[in-house]
Amino acid sequence: MIGLGMAAAIFVDALIVRTVLAVPAIMHTLANGTGTMPSWLDRRLPHLEIEEGSAIRPEEHEPALARSA
């Protein structure tokens, strides 16, 4: 019974506490940095075009501050 209780506690901690509470809180705290790809990695990865004319060109998704500098 102790083993089952410990397994249930670990499952609750891993699934509910971390994914429902911790991850959204960290993403909210870090704001813009969590959903973007690092620029060094974006330059290294190939830009694939699945449908004709659908690829986003690198100059189209650069921040406005980088364009003005």
Beta strands, then each sheet from edge to edge (+ up, - down):
end
